[in-house]
Amino acid sequence: MNQKHQEDLAHIRSMMERSSRFISLSGLSGVFAGLSALIGGLYVYQLFRVNGVNYFDDGAYDDGAYTIPYKLVSELVVTGIVILICAFVFGAAFTIRKSKKYNLPIWTSATKKMLFNLAVPLLSGGVFCLSLLYHQNYGLVAPATLIFYGLALINAEKYTFSDIKYLGFCELILGFISLFLIGYGLVFWIIGFGILHILYGLIMFKKYK
């Protein structure tokens, strides 16, 4: 009888978790988002080289602003948008595939709450980064994206897998460190959005497949 009660409690707990948390998120989404960021980061480094900008030269940072041509800034912004779109498309595709495979609902109240809690820090960070670009404080853009993204993951944790907060804290710490190492933001960006996502995705895929 005790075993029957334990099974019932486990079933009820599972049902409650499914109704209150978005659990269709696939680990492969993280892997492919990380690969997109990794390729994008390497492409950005190549863009710097082609345009004659030595990213790791301390002298390139003068009075809070990199001396970067406007055309290069535009290309960097476009590259960032392409990376974001690739990560979103891969994330959506693998999440939908997992939902269908396990017959899980996608568009639930938990999904809406998770997206809302994710979007508020992300949109705030987006506006903040646009202001940095407007004022030509390019060296702070990479740390800011890491910090606001980390805050977004931590904020969304209560409506999806709790493991996501660990990725959020790692992004946050990387962002804080990079604030004091201006000139190496691209390296921290590649580690945070590329390598950490790939590692996190592989761990999540193995744990929840």
N, C-alpha and C positions, 0 to 999 in steps of 0.2 A: 504493500500500500504506500509506504514511504517513497519507493521508487516511482510509483505512479504520480504521486503528488509533485515530486521533483521534476518529472517530465512535463507535467501540466504547467508548473511554474516557469520552466525554461521556455515552453511554447508561448506562454503569455508574455514573457519578457521579450521574446523575439518579435512577436506581433506589435508590442508597444514600441520597440526600437524601430521597426519598419515604418510605423505610422508617424514617428516623431523625427526621424533622421533620414537624410538622403544617402542611401547605401548602394546606389547604382554606379557610383564613381569607380571607373576602372583604373587599375594600376598602369595599364598600357598607355592611358592618357598622359600620365606623368612622364613616362619614358619618351614618348614621341614629342611632348612639349619640351622636354629637356634637350632632345636631339635638335629640334628646331632652333632653340636658343643657342645651342652650341655652334651649329652651322652659321647662324646669324651673327654671333659674336666674332667668329673667325672672319666672316665676310666684312664686318665693321673694321676689324684690325687691318685687313687688306685695303679697305677704302682709305684709311688713314695713311698707309704707306704710299698708295698711288697718288694721293693728293699732297705728298711731301710733308705730312705732319708726323713728327716723332712723338707718339702718345706717351712714351715713358720718359720723355725729356722734361725735367723739372722746369727748364727755362720756358717751356711752352705755356706754363701757367703764370699769368702775369696779372697782379691786382685782382684776383678772384675770377679771371676769365681766360679761357683758352683762346688763342688767336686762330680761330677756325673760320674758313670761308663760308659765306652764307649758303653756297651751292652744296657744300659738304654737309652742312647742318640739315638741309632739306633731304639729302640722300639718307642720312642717319635716321631722320624721323620716318621716312617711307619704309626703311628697313625694319624699324621697330614695329610699325603697323603690320607689315607682312608677317613678322614673327608672331605677333599677337593673333592674327587671323589663322595662321597655320596651327598654333597651339589650340585655339578654340575649335577649329574644324576637327582635328584629331581627337580632342577631348570629347566633343559631342558624338563623333562616330563610334568610338569605343564604348562610351557610356550607353548609347542606344543599343549597341550590339549586346552588351552585358545585360541590359534590362530585358531584352527579348529572350535571351538565353535562359534567364532565371525567372522569367515571367514577373518582373518587378515593375511597378508603376513609376513613371518618370516625373510627370508634371503634378506633383502633390503640394500640399501646404508646406511640407518640410523643404521641398525644392525651392519654393518661392522665398521662404525665410532665409535659406542658405545663400541664395543669389543676392538677396537684399543686403544681408550682413557682409557679403563679400564685396558688393559693388560700392558701398558707401566709402570705405577707406580707399578703394582703387580709384574711384572717380575723384576723390579729394587729392590723392597723390598725382593723378593725371593733370589736374588744374595746377597743382603746385609745380610740377615739372615744366608745364607750359610757361609758367611765370619765370622759372629759372632760364629757360631758353630765350624768353623775351628780354631778360636782363643780361643775357650772355654769360651766365654762371654755369657753363657747361660741365665743369668738374664736379658739381654736386648732383647732377642728374642721376648718375648710376647709383650712388648711395641712397638717394631719395626713392628711386623705384624699388630697391631692395627693402627699405624700411616700411614703406606703405604696403607693399605686397605681403610682407611678414605680418603686419597688423591686420590685413584683410583675412589671411588664413586663420589667424588666432581668433578673430571675431566670428568667423563662419564655423568654427569647430563644433559648436554646440548643436549644429543641425546636420552634421555628417560624421564620418569616421573621426574619432577623437585623435587618431594618430596625426592628423593634418596639422595639429598645433605644434608638433615637434619640428616639422618643416618650417612653419611660421617663425618659431623662435630662432632657428638656424639662419633664416633670411634676415631677421631683425639684427642678430649679432653681426653677421657679415656687413650689413648696411652701416652699423655703428662703427665698426673697425675701419671701413672704407672712408668714413667721414674724415678720419685722421691721416689717410694715405691718399690724398688727392693726386691723381696721376696714374693710379692703378685701379680706377673704378671699373674699367672694362674687364680686368682680370677677376675682380670680385663678382661682377655681373655674370660672367661666364660660369664661375663656380656656383653662384646662387641659383640662376635660372637654368643652367645647363646640367652640370654634374649632379647637384643636389636633387634636381627633379628626376634624373635618370635613376639615381640610387633609391630615392623615395618610391618611384613607380615600381621598380623591381621588387622592393620589400613588400609593398602593398599588393602587388600581383600574386606573390607567393603566399602571402598571409590570407587573402580573401578570395582567391580564385575558386 
